[in-house]
Amino acid sequence: MSGEETATGGDEPRVGVYVCHCGKNIADTVDVKKVAEFASTLPNVVVARDYIHVCDEVGQDTISQDIKQKKLNRVVVAACSPKVHEVTFRKTLAKSGLNPYLLEVANIREQCSWPHASNKDLATDKAKDLVKMGVAKAQLLKPLETKEIETIKSTLVIGGGIAGVQAALDLADSGIRVHLVERAPNIGGRMAQWGKVFPTMDCAACILMPKLVSAVQHPNIALYTYSEVKEFSGSLGNFKAKIMRNPRYIDEKKCTGCGTCAQKCPVKVPNEFDLGLGIRKAIYVPSPNAIPNKYTIDKDHCLYFTKGVCRVCQKFCTSGAINYEQQPEAIDVSVGSVIVSTGYDPFDPSVISEYGFGRYGNVITGPMAERMADAMGPTGGKIVRPSDGKTPKKVAFLQCVGSRDEKLRLNYCSRVCCMYAIKDAMMLKEQDPSVEPTIFYVDIRAFGKGYEEFYVRSQERGVKFVRGKVSSIVEEPDTKRLRLRYEDTLLGKTIVEAFDLVILSVGQVPRKEDQELGKMLGLPRGVEGFFMEAHPKLRPNDTVVDGIYLAGSAQYPKDIADAVAQASGAASRAAIPLQVGKVQIEPVAPAVDENYCGGCGICAGTCAFNALKFDNQGEKRVARVDESLCKGCGACVAACPSSAIKAPQFTDQQVTAQLEAYLKP
């Protein structure tokens, strides 16, 4: 590490302090000039400056010049969170000949200017205290060395929707081996259920299917459908996963997808792919254009598995693909990086009792309407009333069902609902120009390219928009029509109106399976339940676990275009360390003093990153820290009852020095 000879722990500290205005983010609340002047009076501070953006080129050059000209051997930057720019300033120190870990960042934006915007004096005094504490700690910092490990040139992609497939193809095209895992029997995700896509109104299958075929046929992609990740361990460059492939009771190599087995099967069950609107057999593919076109036996409904009779599918299968004895298969893979693209689930509106979903047959969801509108769907491409199969004449679309609802704790916009409602309304007009679609909205969010024009075009074609929230829906027993009570906020009055069909524009919610997957991978989830990114602006693809990246609606609701764009971004991020061939491990892991370690295991229980393991050292059970997994959070240090664990950047002496500096007048 460059600069290790220049600044060692035994040097007399020479500290430089740099206070950032952060434009006006900090300077509007904190008197940064007073903070810099105060810093110049602190012990061993050689220079203290304030600058509008310390992170820009001039700001970094100023630090670099001071290191060389004033022989600084410690640097304190008072600015925004170290999550944002700590790496930036470490690089500045390194290129200036100073060990990059002789840096301390005092967070005076998130901890001062933002929370105390109404009290500038308090914010300024607090900033002074944080700088004073930072200087005290910086003087006790020691040079640290990074380590390098080699990476495995392969990636695990979890989820085979459009985002997962795009990421897999990008990685495979760059020469990286991809293990693509999908829970369902076929890939394609939610997009495979749609008939058309907005705002172009072109065929969803025509866009999606070529990509799916490319993924199935790509020599660098190993596809595991009807499979799940059951075990996971390791770190960036060297992850290990156990994939459990569920038995289809079909030999995929022999199955030709002819469909004779399904034709002969006597068992009919609701088709999940059609959201219960269509039926399938106990041996099935979800849709005629499913990829891969391989059949699966539903063990819960197959007569052979439930009653020990039938075996008709085996009798009529000319390729001999039926195998009732097939067992789950465990597959171990080693990868250098991971992409999580598990997608979303549509919100279940049955919890909103006033809308009658599940009680009234002619109240359906947007995704159900999408399945009807698909030419390969249960109604052959026609949106009809489930009660009688007839084309509705008056259709109501209700927006923000399961989105932007504080009662349901869904305080976010799902982003796609306005547009897919407009799309479905326009498809109804194409189906029958006499249909009268009405969209009840809070406000229309046409955020994407071409979306506003799409919204305007729908009005020109006769789609009616009413600004107001529907309060209740009541079914007329004889006609099965639905009476909606709503307040038109533009007219300022309450109206009751009857419709033939009501379509609920349900939002995107996290998949239930993501909770277990998040625990396995060590990924935190936000209050909404979606996986959290490392930084919403600077690292939107990354997670807090190095080497694991996010794509698509697993991170937050997205339309197709944004999901694909993020997938390519995630693929790029996942490929970088693998193409380089090695990664650096930050020297943040604590050391365990074996003389004091009692092997109690408390430290391992507090570690969120599974970085602590135990082995026997003679007759003793001793904790070991996996440096490749450790994030240096310090939880184990605080939890250890015998003080056997020491963190390199948060030693007892450093923390004590900070406290003494704060308490000293």
NUVOZA-587123 format. One record per residue (C-alpha): x, y negated, z negated. Coordinates in steps of 0.2 Angstrom, whole numbers. Layout:
residues N
> x:y:z
> X:Y:Z
...
This chain:
residues 665
> x:y:z
> 0:0:0
> 8:-16:5
> 12:-28:-8
> 15:-16:-22
> 32:-22:-25
> 26:-40:-25
> 14:-39:-39
> 16:-25:-52
> 7:-24:-69
> 23:-31:-78
> 23:-48:-68
> 19:-64:-77
> 2:-68:-71
> 0:-81:-58
> -19:-83:-54
> -27:-92:-40
> -46:-96:-42
> -57:-100:-27
> -75:-106:-30
> -87:-105:-15
> -101:-117:-11
> -109:-103:-1
> -116:-117:10
> -129:-123:-2
> -134:-106:-9
> -123:-109:-24
> -118:-128:-23
> -137:-134:-24
> -138:-127:-41
> -120:-125:-48
> -108:-140:-49
> -94:-130:-40
> -81:-144:-41
> -83:-145:-60
> -81:-126:-61
> -65:-127:-50
> -58:-141:-61
> -62:-131:-77
> -54:-116:-69
> -38:-126:-67
> -36:-128:-86
> -37:-109:-89
> -21:-100:-95
> -10:-94:-81
> -20:-102:-67
> -8:-109:-54
> -21:-116:-42
> -40:-118:-42
> -50:-124:-27
> -68:-125:-21
> -73:-123:-3
> -89:-122:7
> -87:-104:13
> -72:-95:5
> -76:-80:16
> -73:-89:32
> -57:-90:42
> -51:-106:34
> -56:-100:17
> -46:-84:19
> -31:-92:26
> -31:-104:11
> -30:-89:-1
> -17:-81:10
> -6:-97:11
> -7:-99:-8
> -2:-81:-12
> 14:-84:-1
> 18:-102:-6
> 13:-102:-24
> 18:-84:-27
> 1:-79:-34
> -1:-61:-40
> -19:-62:-45
> -34:-69:-37
> -51:-73:-43
> -65:-77:-31
> -81:-85:-38
> -94:-82:-25
> -108:-70:-21
> -110:-52:-26
> -95:-41:-24
> -106:-29:-14
> -106:-42:0
> -88:-48:2
> -76:-39:-10
> -69:-29:4
> -66:-45:14
> -56:-53:1
> -46:-37:-3
> -41:-37:16
> -35:-55:13
> -24:-50:-1
> -17:-35:8
> -12:-45:23
> -4:-57:12
> 8:-44:4
> -2:-42:-12
> -10:-26:-18
> -29:-28:-14
> -35:-22:-31
> -27:-37:-40
> -43:-46:-36
> -58:-50:-47
> -75:-57:-40
> -86:-67:-52
> -104:-67:-45
> -110:-85:-47
> -123:-83:-34
> -135:-69:-39
> -130:-71:-58
> -130:-91:-59
> -137:-101:-44
> -152:-90:-40
> -159:-85:-57
> -156:-103:-64
> -161:-114:-50
> -172:-125:-61
> -158:-128:-74
> -142:-134:-65
> -132:-138:-81
> -135:-120:-88
> -130:-113:-71
> -114:-122:-71
> -110:-118:-89
> -113:-100:-85
> -102:-100:-69
> -88:-107:-80
> -90:-93:-92
> -90:-80:-78
> -74:-88:-70
> -66:-89:-87
> -70:-70:-90
> -64:-66:-73
> -47:-74:-75
> -45:-65:-92
> -48:-49:-84
> -38:-52:-68
> -22:-55:-78
> -23:-37:-84
> -27:-29:-67
> -14:-16:-61
> -10:-11:-43
> -19:4:-37
> -16:16:-22
> -29:23:-10
> -28:41:-4
> -32:48:13
> -42:64:18
> -45:72:35
> -63:73:42
> -73:87:50
> -78:82:67
> -97:86:66
> -112:78:59
> -128:84:51
> -144:76:57
> -159:79:45
> -175:76:55
> -180:79:73
> -191:64:77
> -186:51:90
> -174:43:78
> -165:60:74
> -165:66:92
> -157:49:98
> -144:49:85
> -140:67:89
> -138:64:107
> -127:49:105
> -116:59:93
> -115:74:105
> -111:63:120
> -96:56:111
> -89:73:108
> -95:76:91
> -103:93:86
> -121:90:79
> -132:101:67
> -150:95:70
> -162:101:57
> -181:99:58
> -194:106:46
> -207:108:59
> -207:122:72
> -204:110:86
> -195:93:88
> -202:76:93
> -209:70:76
> -224:58:76
> -220:51:93
> -225:68:101
> -242:65:94
> -245:49:103
> -254:47:120
> -247:30:125
> -235:18:118
> -237:-1:116
> -234:-14:124
> -231:-5:140
> -245:7:139
> -234:20:147
> -235:39:143
> -227:43:127
> -223:61:132
> -215:55:148
> -202:45:138
> -200:57:124
> -199:74:133
> -183:71:143
> -174:67:127
> -180:82:118
> -175:93:133
> -158:85:133
> -156:89:114
> -161:107:116
> -149:109:131
> -134:99:125
> -119:110:122
> -114:100:107
> -130:101:98
> -135:116:87
> -154:115:84
> -162:122:68
> -181:121:69
> -193:127:56
> -178:124:44
> -173:114:29
> -157:109:20
> -158:118:3
> -140:114:-4
> -128:100:-2
> -111:95:-9
> -95:86:-4
> -90:68:1
> -87:58:17
> -77:68:29
> -80:85:20
> -98:88:16
> -106:106:15
> -124:110:17
> -134:126:17
> -148:126:30
> -162:139:27
> -170:144:43
> -188:150:39
> -194:166:48
> -205:163:63
> -208:182:65
> -203:179:83
> -186:182:91
> -183:165:99
> -171:173:112
> -184:185:118
> -199:173:117
> -204:166:134
> -217:154:128
> -230:163:140
> -244:161:127
> -252:178:129
> -250:182:111
> -260:166:106
> -274:170:119
> -276:187:111
> -275:182:93
> -292:182:84
> -288:170:70
> -293:152:73
> -287:138:60
> -287:119:61
> -272:112:70
> -261:101:59
> -253:93:74
> -270:88:80
> -274:81:62
> -288:94:60
> -297:88:76
> -292:104:86
> -289:122:82
> -274:134:85
> -272:152:82
> -262:161:68
> -248:163:81
> -245:146:89
> -236:132:96
> -242:115:90
> -246:108:107
> -244:114:126
> -229:103:128
> -220:108:112
> -201:109:113
> -194:121:110
> -208:131:118
> -206:145:105
> -221:153:96
> -222:154:77
> -233:166:66
> -242:157:52
> -240:170:38
> -254:162:27
> -267:166:41
> -260:180:51
> -271:196:47
> -256:207:47
> -248:198:33
> -265:194:23
> -274:211:26
> -261:223:34
> -272:224:50
> -272:218:68
> -254:217:76
> -263:212:92
> -250:199:97
> -236:213:96
> -246:224:107
> -248:211:121
> -231:203:120
> -222:210:136
> -205:203:130
> -205:212:113
> -202:196:104
> -213:199:89
> -204:204:73
> -214:206:57
> -198:210:47
> -189:194:51
> -182:186:35
> -176:169:30
> -159:165:36
> -146:155:27
> -133:145:37
> -118:136:30
> -111:121:39
> -97:109:36
> -99:91:42
> -90:75:41
> -105:64:40
> -124:65:38
> -139:55:46
> -156:55:37
> -170:53:49
> -185:61:40
> -198:49:47
> -214:45:38
> -232:51:34
> -248:42:39
> -256:35:23
> -271:46:17
> -286:34:16
> -297:46:7
> -291:37:-9
> -301:21:-3
> -318:27:-7
> -328:12:0
> -322:17:17
> -329:35:17
> -315:44:25
> -318:62:22
> -336:60:19
> -342:51:35
> -337:61:50
> -336:46:61
> -323:37:51
> -306:42:57
> -288:36:56
> -278:28:70
> -267:43:72
> -282:54:74
> -288:42:88
> -270:44:95
> -272:63:96
> -289:61:105
> -281:48:118
> -267:60:122
> -271:70:138
> -265:86:130
> -275:82:114
> -290:91:107
> -303:80:117
> -293:79:134
> -288:61:132
> -305:54:127
> -309:45:111
> -325:51:105
> -337:52:90
> -332:68:80
> -351:70:75
> -357:72:93
> -343:71:105
> -350:56:113
> -341:40:119
> -344:27:106
> -351:10:112
> -346:0:97
> -330:3:88
> -323:-5:73
> -304:-5:69
> -299:-9:51
> -282:-16:48
> -270:-15:33
> -277:2:27
> -263:8:16
> -252:-7:19
> -251:-24:10
> -262:-17:-4
> -257:-22:-22
> -270:-11:-29
> -262:4:-21
> -244:-3:-24
> -241:-3:-6
> -234:-21:-5
> -227:-20:12
> -232:-22:30
> -231:-6:41
> -227:-16:56
> -235:-4:69
> -253:-5:64
> -259:-21:73
> -251:-15:89
> -257:3:89
> -275:-3:85
> -274:-16:100
> -267:-1:111
> -281:10:106
> -294:-3:109
> -288:-6:126
> -288:13:129
> -306:13:124
> -310:-1:137
> -300:9:151
> -310:24:146
> -327:14:147
> -327:-4:151
> -344:-6:142
> -336:-1:125
> -336:-15:112
> -320:-14:101
> -319:-26:86
> -303:-27:76
> -305:-33:58
> -289:-41:52
> -280:-51:39
> -268:-58:51
> -261:-51:67
> -242:-47:66
> -236:-46:84
> -217:-47:80
> -209:-37:94
> -204:-41:112
> -219:-42:123
> -231:-39:108
> -238:-57:108
> -242:-56:126
> -250:-39:123
> -261:-46:110
> -267:-60:122
> -270:-48:136
> -281:-37:124
> -292:-53:121
> -293:-56:140
> -299:-38:142
> -313:-40:130
> -306:-34:113
> -314:-44:99
> -305:-50:84
> -313:-54:67
> -303:-62:53
> -310:-54:38
> -309:-39:26
> -322:-25:27
> -329:-22:9
> -339:-6:12
> -345:6:24
> -362:16:23
> -367:29:35
> -385:30:42
> -391:48:39
> -401:50:55
> -390:41:68
> -373:44:59
> -369:26:64
> -359:16:51
> -365:-1:43
> -350:-12:39
> -351:-26:26
> -338:-39:29
> -334:-58:26
> -330:-67:42
> -317:-80:35
> -318:-91:50
> -337:-92:49
> -337:-92:30
> -352:-80:28
> -355:-61:24
> -361:-50:38
> -368:-33:39
> -366:-24:56
> -368:-6:63
> -354:3:73
> -353:20:81
> -336:24:76
> -324:17:63
> -305:19:65
> -294:15:50
> -277:8:55
> -267:17:42
> -249:12:37
> -233:22:35
> -228:30:19
> -213:40:13
> -213:58:16
> -216:68:0
> -201:79:4
> -190:64:3
> -190:64:-16
> -182:81:-17
> -170:77:-3
> -165:61:-11
> -160:70:-27
> -150:83:-17
> -141:70:-7
> -139:57:-21
> -148:44:-12
> -158:31:-21
> -176:26:-15
> -184:9:-17
> -200:5:-26
> -210:9:-10
> -201:27:-10
> -191:24:6
> -173:27:6
> -162:12:1
> -149:5:12
> -132:-1:5
> -135:-19:10
> -151:-25:19
> -141:-36:31
> -123:-31:32
> -125:-12:30
> -143:-8:35
> -138:9:42
> -127:14:27
> -132:21:10
> -123:20:-7
> -116:37:-3
> -101:35:9
> -104:46:25
> -123:47:24
> -133:35:35
> -151:31:38
> -161:30:54
> -179:27:58
> -194:26:46
> -185:36:32
> -178:19:28
> -193:8:31
> -208:7:43
> -203:4:61
> -209:5:78
> -201:16:91
> -190:3:98
> -182:-1:82
> -181:17:76
> -171:21:92
> -160:6:90
> -156:10:72
> -153:28:77
> -140:23:89
> -132:11:75
> -132:26:63
> -124:37:76
> -110:24:78
> -107:22:60
> -107:41:57
> -95:44:72
> -82:31:66
> -73:41:52
> -74:57:62
> -66:49:78
> -52:41:67
> -49:58:59
> -46:53:42
> -54:42:28
> -47:32:14
> -53:35:-4
> -54:20:-15
> -44:22:-31
> -59:18:-42
> -61:36:-50
> -58:36:-69
> -44:47:-77
> -48:61:-90
> -37:62:-105
> -37:81:-108
> -30:79:-125
> -46:71:-130
> -59:79:-119
> -71:91:-128
> -79:98:-113
> -96:93:-119
> -103:89:-102
> -112:72:-107
> -102:63:-93
> -108:75:-80
> -126:72:-85
> -124:53:-83
> -115:54:-66
> -127:49:-52
> -114:55:-39
> -111:73:-45
> -92:68:-46
> -89:77:-63
> -85:96:-63
> -77:107:-77
> -64:120:-77
> -55:129:-91
> -37:122:-95
> -31:136:-106
> -44:139:-119
> -51:122:-117
> -66:117:-105
> -60:100:-97
> -69:88:-86
> -62:84:-69
> -66:69:-58
> -69:72:-39
> -61:56:-32
> -70:58:-16
> -87:57:-24
> -84:45:-37
> -90:27:-35
> -82:19:-50
> -98:14:-59
> -91:18:-76
> -107:27:-83
> -96:42:-88
> -84:30:-97
> -98:23:-107
> -106:40:-111
> -90:49:-117
> -91:51:-136
> -73:54:-138
> -66:40:-126
> -57:53:-116
> -62:44:-99
> -53:28:-93
> -58:18:-78
> -44:9:-69
> -53:-7:-65
> -63:-8:-82
> -51:-3:-95
> -55:-6:-114
> -41:-20:-114
> -49:-28:-98
> -67:-28:-105
> -61:-34:-122
> -51:-48:-114
> -67:-54:-105
> -77:-54:-121
> -64:-63:-131
> -63:-76:-117
> -82:-78:-117
> -83:-80:-136
> -68:-92:-137
> -74:-110:-138
